[in-house]
Amino acid sequence: MELLRFTTAGSVDDGKSTLIGRLLYDSKSIFEDQLAAVQLSSERKGLQHVDLSLLTDGLRAEREQGITIDVAYRYFATPKRKFIIADTPGHIQYTRNMVTGASTANLALILVDARKGIVEQTCRHSFIASLLQIPHLIVCVNKMDLVDYSEEVFNKLVEEYTEFASKLDVTDIRYIPISALNGDNVVNHSTNMPWYQGATLLNTLETIHIASDYNHIDGRFPVQTIIRPHSDEYHDYRGYAGRIAGGIFRPGDAVTVLPSGLQSKIKSIDTFEGPVEEAFPPMSVSITLENDIDISRGDMIVKQNNQPQVGQDIDMMMCWLNNKPMQPGAKYYLRHTSREARSVIKEVVYKMDINSLQRVSNDNTINMNDIARVRLRTTQPIMFDAYRKNRNTGSLVLVDEATNETVAAGMIVDSHVN
């Protein structure tokens, strides 16, 4: 079954956790003991209804304050698809958590409160979704029950968001009027909004086309480990194991190993279930080559006629995740695919004002949750593509050498693109 990863985003109290709780409840993806625990918690809080947001707000501090702090991952399935949900916080100080949850998503749910309309956090999260190249956005206009299910209110918000979204790099945007509390248009069609003839949220999630979201053109295979069984049956077996990051590989394909530049042909492609005739993202496989080549973790096997950029100077958009501000000229450990290298931030090109989407020059102070374009220099060559071309080979993280904390997430951009 196909797997869809999606993330929720929006301002505080827009109803993200309630929506996911409603989605799980109405699709019958909750165990009876979970539901009983939520009902008990709702009664203790003196609520007249079952607070479905408690299904995702797992930390005690979250339940007590009624807010989402950490990214909560939930798993459920329907007969058509499997889903992984990342319920991310709405508060500004937890923007870094939203970046973490959205980094692997195929789709983002942007929640908008029908009474408040498009607010600062809506713009912030939509921009981050665009920056992370999430291919599909579903704008859920929530709390329609509090505006008497007004078609006029919905149309006005769609118009506002469409105007704002014209500045973003997203092509597929859909709009659904919902009430997460009452379940309108979440799993079942709403009788309160006969004027809305579109699909429900679950139906959209089940049918949206995601197979072409992966890059099936540029062959990229970062090597994670070398497999040498040393058994009688596989005495001479030498396989290079990892996850396909892009393209389609087949036995007989001419390939180049980077950074050495040595060439060979694919002899076989093996999986846990046995050999296959082709491999594509996001399959995990072991590739054997016709020639004996010195290959180690961090190297990349690519198609001979289609190679990534190889270099030590990298331009990237970066979200700073650490409490301590970025130190210009400080050395950080860079992790990119299966390769690791030391690096230094040479220059801050500009910072983004996320509220206005304007660039701020001459400001090198990068604090937690700031997004900026920077230039890196690495100690070893890195094999990379632009993030918009391949999210796997175009993303990286920076790690503090002293504390081993992940301090930044980066999306590589073409150096000639402003």
N, C-alpha and C positions, 0 to 999 in steps of 0.2 A: 504493500500500500504506500501511496505517496505521502510524504511528511511535509506539513506546512508549519513553519515557525512564524509566529507573529507576536508583536509587542503592543502594549497599550500605552498611550501618551495623552497628556492633557493637563489642565490646571488642577489645583487642589479642589477636592469635593465635586469634581465633575462626574464622579460615579464609576471610575475605572474598575475598582475591586468589586463593586456591586454588579457591574455588567458581566464580569468574568464569572462571578458566583451564579448569576442568572443563566449564563450560557451553560455552565456545568450542571446546574439544577434541571433546567428544561430539557437538556439533551440526555438526562438520566445518567450522568457520569459521576454521581456522588454516592458513596456508601452510606448505608443507613446510620451507622454509628457516627460518621462525620456530621450528617444532618442533625442528629440528636444533640451532639455537642454544640453546634451552632445555635440550635433552638434554645438550649439551656443558657448559653451566653447571652442571647438576645433578651431572654426573660430577666436575667440578673441585671441587665442594663435598663430594665423597665420599658423596653420597646414593645409596641403593639404588633409589630410584624417581625418576621425572621430576617435578621441582618445577614444577607448573603455575602457581604464583603468580608465577613470573618473567615470565609473559606480560603481566602488568599492572604489576608493579613496575619502572618504566622508569628511574628515577634510579639512578646508581651507588651512592649512599649507601643507597638502599632495598634494593638487591640484597645489599650487603655486610652490612647490619644485619638483613636479613630482616623489615623493617617497611615499612609504607606511609606516606609523608610527604605527597606531593602527590596531587591528584585526577587519576586516570588515566581518560581517556575511551576506551572501546572501542566499535566499531561492528560489528554483525553482523546477518544477516537469515535468516529461514526462509521457506518458501513462504507462510506466513500473515501475517508481520509483519516490520517493520524495528525494530531496537533500538539505542538509545544507552545505554551503561552508564557510570555514574560510580562508580568504585571509590574510596571515601573512607577516610581514615585512622581508626584506632581510638583513638589516643593522645589524652588530654585536651588537650594543648597544640596539637593540630591541629583542634580543634572548629570553628574558623572555616572550614577547608577543607571540612568536612562540610556546613556551611551553604551554602557556594558550590555544591558538587556537587548538593545536594538542592533548590536553589531552583527548578529547572525540571522536577523529576521528577513523573511521574504516579504512581509507585509506589516504595515503599522496601522493600528486603530487610533485615530485622533478623536478624542472625545471633546465635545463642545457643549456647555450648559446652555440650553435654549433661552434661558432668561438673561444670561450675562453676555452671550455672543463671543466673538473672537477676542481673546485677552492675550496679554503678554506671553504667558506660558504656552498658549496654543501656537503662537508664532515661533517661539523658541524651540519647541519640540518638533514642529513641522520642518524647521530649518535643519535641525539635527538629523531628522529622517532623510531629508534631501541630501545632506552632506554624507551620510552613511550609504547613499545610493540604494535605499530600500525601494524596490521597483513599484510597489503598489501601496496606495493610501486609501483607507476607508474612513471618511469623516462621519462619525456617529453623532447626530444632534440629539443629545440626551435630555431627559426630564421634560419631554413633550407634554406629559400629564399636567405639568405646572403652568403651561401656557395654553391650556384647553385644546391641545392637539392641533394648534393653528397652522394651516398650510402657509399662510402669509409669513409667519415668523420663520418657518423652515426655509422658504424660498429666499427671504432676505439674508439669512445666514449663509446659504449656498452662494449667493451673489457676492457677499463680502469675502468669503474664503477663496472663491475662484479668482477674485481680483488680487488677493494677497499671494496665492499660489502661482500666479504668472511669473513671479520672481524666483521660483524654486525650480530645481532640476528633477521634476517628477512628471511622468507622462500619464500614469493611470490613477485617477482620483475618482472615487465613488462616494455618494452621499446617501445616508439612511437615517430617517427620523425614528427614534426609539424612546422607550421608557424602560430603563434597566430594572427599576423597582417593580414595575408591573408586568414586565416581559413583552411589551409591545414591539413587534418586528425584530425580536432577538432570535428566537427559534421559530415562533409561530407568527403568522400575519396578524396585524392589529385590526380589530373591528372598529377601533376608535379613529383610525385614519384611512378611511376608504379612498381618499384622494391620492394615497401613495400606492402605486401599482408595481413598484420595483420588488427586487428579491429581499428576503429577510437577511439578517446578518449571517446566520449559520449557513444558509444556502449560498451566499456569496463566498464565504470561506471555503465551502466544499467544492465550488465550481471554478473559482478564479484560476487562470492558467499560469502555472509557475515553472513548467518544465523548461521553458526557454530562458529562465532567469540566469541559469548557469552559462558560463562561457564555454561553448563546445567547439570553438575554432582554434584558440591558441593552446597548444599542448604543453602542459606544465605538470611536472611530477617531482615535488620536493622529497628527497630521500630521508626517511626517519630512522631506519635501522637496516643492518645487513643480516640476512637469514642464512646461517650455515648450520644445518642440522647435525652433521658429522655422524649420521646413521648409515648402516649398511645399505638401506634402500635408497637414500639420497646422498650418497657418498660425495659426489662432486657438485652438489647443488649450491649455487650462490645466487640468492635473490635479494633484490633491493625493494624494501617494503615502505609503504607510505600511503597517503591519500591523494587521489587525483585532484589537482587544483584547477585544471582547465583542459579543454580539448578532449579528443577521443584517441586512444592508443590501441593499436592492433598488432599482433605478431607479424613480423616482417617490416614494420615501419623503421625508416632510417632515423636515428636519433643522435643528439649531441649531449654530452655531459658537461655541465657548467659548474665551476668556472674554468676547468682544465681545457675545454674545447675538444676533447677526444670524441671520436665518432664510432658508432656501432649500429647494429640492428636488433630489434626486439626478438628474442627467441621464443618466449612464452609469457603469458600473464596468468598468474595463479591467484585464487581466492580460497577462503576457508572451505567453500563448497566444492572446489575443484577448478580446473583451468577454464578460462573464458576466451572468446574470440575478439572481444572489444571491452575496453574499460573507459569510463567517463565519470565526471564529478557527480556525487561526492563518494565514489567507491573507494574502499581500502583494498589494495592489492599488493602482490609481490611480482616484480618484473625481473626476468632474466634476460641477459644480453648474449649475443653470439661471441663477443670478444671478452677476454679477461681485462677489466679496466679497474684501476684503483679508484673506488668510489666510497665516500664516507657520508655520515649524517651531515645534512646541511647542503650537500650538492643537489643539483637539479637536473633531471633528465627532461629534455625538450625535443620537439621536432626539429630536424635539421634546417628546414626552410622557414621556420617561424620561431624566432628567439626573443626572449625578454631583454630588457635593458640590463646591462651589467655595469655597476659603477660604485663609487664610494661617496658621491655627493648626491643627496636626496632632498627634494623639495616636498613638503607635506603639510596638510592641514592637521592640526593637533588639538586634542581636547586634554587639558591638564587635569589630572585626577587626584593629585596629592594635596594634603593640607598645607605643606610647605611650598612657597612660591618657587618657580623655576629659577635656577641659577645660570645666568648666561655664561657660557664657556665651561660649565660643569660637564663631567664625563658621566654618561649613562650607558647601561648595558642594553643593547638593542636585540629584540627577538622578532624574527621575520620568517614565516613558514617554519622550517626546521633548522634554520641557520641562526647563529648567535654571534654578535660582534660588539666590540666597544665602540662608542660614538660620542661625539661632542656636538652641542647645538651652536652652530656658527653665527646664526643671524635670525632675528625675528623680523620678518618682512612686514607683517601688519597683524593687528588684532581685529576680530570681528565684533561689532556691536550687534548682538543677536536680535535686539528689539527693533532696530531700524534697518538691519542687514547692511549697514555701512561699514567701510573699512577704517580702522583707526591707525594712522601711521605715527611714528615717533613715540611709541609707548611700548617699552620692552618688559614691563612688569606683567608677568603671567601668573595669575593666582588660580586657586582651585575653581573648576568649572569654566575657565576661560577657554575660548577657541581662537587659535592663531595660525597663521602660515609661517613656517620656520624652515631653515636650511640646516641639514645635518651633514656631518662628515664621519664616515665609518673607518675602522682600522682594516677591514677586509672588504673585498668586493661583495656586493649584494645583487642577487638576480631578482629583478622586480618588474612589474607592470604598473601603469597608472591604475588607481583604485576604481575609476569609472569603467575600466576595461576588464579588470578581474579583482573581485573583492578579496580573494584569498592571497594572491601575490602582491596586492597593493596595500595591504594593511600591516601594521607593526605595532609593537608596544615598547616603551622604554622602562627600564627597571633601575632603581637606585642601587648602585654597587654596594653601598654601606649597609642599607637596611633590607635590601631585597624586596622592597615595595614596588608595585607597578605604579609609575608616576604619570604616564601619559599614553594615550592611544592615538595612533597616527594613520592618516589616509594619504597615500602618495599621489602627488599630482605631476603632470607633465611639466618639466621645468620651463618650457616655452609658453605655457598657459598662464595668464595673469590671475 
